Amino acid sequence: MESTGSNGKIRIRDGRADDIPVILGMFDSAVAWLAAQGRTRQWGATPWSENPRAVEMITRYVTEGSPYVAEYDGVPAATLTLTDAPGSYLAPADEPERYIQILASDRRFKGTGVGAALLAHAAAETRRAGISLLRVDCYAGDDRKLVAFYESNGFTPTESFTVAVAGDDSWPGQVLARRL
């Protein structure tokens, strides 16, 4: 799938196992950007490529799901993976669904439209599979800008949740859905 971003060409391609280092680099970029703003609750402050749990999670999603990579003018810029159900911390829907996992972009491509292009591609792939429910969850803390991003791309908040993390801390999340 090809489209035009803010000033360049966006192409969505199937991801593969050899994209894992590039995908981890996208997460490293996002973590550094968030940490520079003092926003470490979402994904921490350690580069994901140095976090064995994060590497294992990315590897599992990429090898077991349907990964996609958005290239901006031929350079990998963003990624997401579609699966048939959410992570184990959430209940699956009571109908067939596609679930967006690990959406991230290299912050060098902020504002180019690669994230929106990936979400549109995920919706098209879900429709093509004959499924009418596309869901995603995201970090809902701080300023809720991530929730607003999904809303601006046609998703509606459905349920909030929290995941316990180290100590007494918790990670606030939001599930969003889009009917196709």
N, C-alpha and C positions, 0 to 999 in steps of 0.2 A: 504494500500500500504506500502510495506517495502523496504528499500534500506540500503546501508551501507554508513555511513558518514566517516569523516576523521579517526576516531578510534572507532566508535560505530555503533549501529543499529538505523536507523531512521524509525519510523512507523508513517504514516499519518492516523489519525482517524477523524471521524466526530466530530465537536465541538457541545457543548450543552450549555444551559443557565447556568448550574452550573459551566461552565468553565470561566464565566465572571470575577471572582476575579483573576484567574490565568492569564487571558489575560491582565487585567489591570496591574498585576505585571510585565508582559513582557514589557508593555509600560513604567511603572515606571523605570525599569532597563535601557531601551533605553534612556529615558529622562535624567536620572542621568549620563549616559555615555556621552551623547552629552553635557550636562551642564558642566561636568568636563573638557571638551575641549573648553569651552567658546562658544559652538555652540547652542544657545538657540532659534534661529529664526525658526527652523524646528518645534519643538513641545513644546517650552517654557522651563521653569525651574521647574515648579510645578509638582509633581507626578500626573499622570492622575487619580489615584485612589482618589485623593483629589480634583479633578476638576469636579464639577457637569455636565458641558457640555460634557466633555470627557466621563464620566461614562454613560451619556444618549446616546451618539453616539455609544459607544461600545455595549451597551445593545441593541440598535435598530439594528445594523448590525448583531449581533449574533442571535437575535431572528427573524429577518425578512429575512436574507440572508442564505447562505449555508456556515457555518463556518467549518474550518478544523484546527486541531492542530497537529503539528509535535512533536513527542516524541523522545527524544534522550536517548537511553538505558532506556526507560520507564518513563523518566521525561519530562513533557511538556516544550518545548523549543522555539517554534515559532508558529505563527498563521497567517491565512488570511481568509477572507470571500469573497465568490463569490456572485455577484448580477447580475441582468439583465441590469443594466444601471449605469452610473457614478452618483456622487453626484449632487445636484442641481446647483452647481457652473459651471457645464460643460454640453454641449449639448450631448445627446445620439448619437450614430452612426446611419447612415441611413440604417442599416441592423441589424439583430439579433447579439447580442454580449453578452459576459460575461465580467464582470468588477471586478477586484481585488480591494478589500477594506481592510483597516487596516492590512497590512502586518507588523509584528513586531516580533522580537526575543529577548529573554532574552540574554543579552550580555555575560552571562557566557558561552553561546554556540556559540559565534562568531567563524567563521572559520570551523564549523563542517559540513556544507552543508545543514543545516535544511531549510534555506531560499530558496536555489535552489531546494531542494526536494519539498517544497510547491509549487513553481512555476511550476515545472514539473507536479505535481498532478493537479493543476488548469488547465493546458493545456490539460491533459488527460480527466478531467471531462468536459471541454468545447467541446472537440472532441466527447466524448460519448453522449453529448446532441445534436450532429449534427450541432454544431455552429462552424464557422471557424474564428471568430474574438475574440481575448482575448485582453483586454486593461487594463491599470493601469495608475494612475498618481502619481507623487511623488514630493517631495521638490527638486527644481533645483538650490538652492542657494549655497553659499559657494564654495566648490570644485567640485560639481556635482558628487561626488562619488556614490550617490544613483542612479542617471541616468546611470552611468557606470555599476553598478551592474545589472540593468535590461537589459542593452544592452548585457552584458556577458551571459545572460540567454535567448537570442533570441528575445528580444524586440527591436523595432526601434522607435526612437523619431518621433512624428508626429506634435504636436502643443504645443506651450508654452502658458502659461496663468499666470495671477497674480490675487491674491485674496486680497482685501483690509482688513487690520486688524486695530487694535486700532491706533489712531492718524494718522500720515501720512505714516505709515509703510505699506508695502505690502509683501505678501508671494509669491515668484516666484515658479511656478509649471511647470511640463513637463508631457504631455500625451505621453505614449508609447503604441505601438500595436504589436501584434504577430499574424501572419497568421498561421492557423493550417490546 
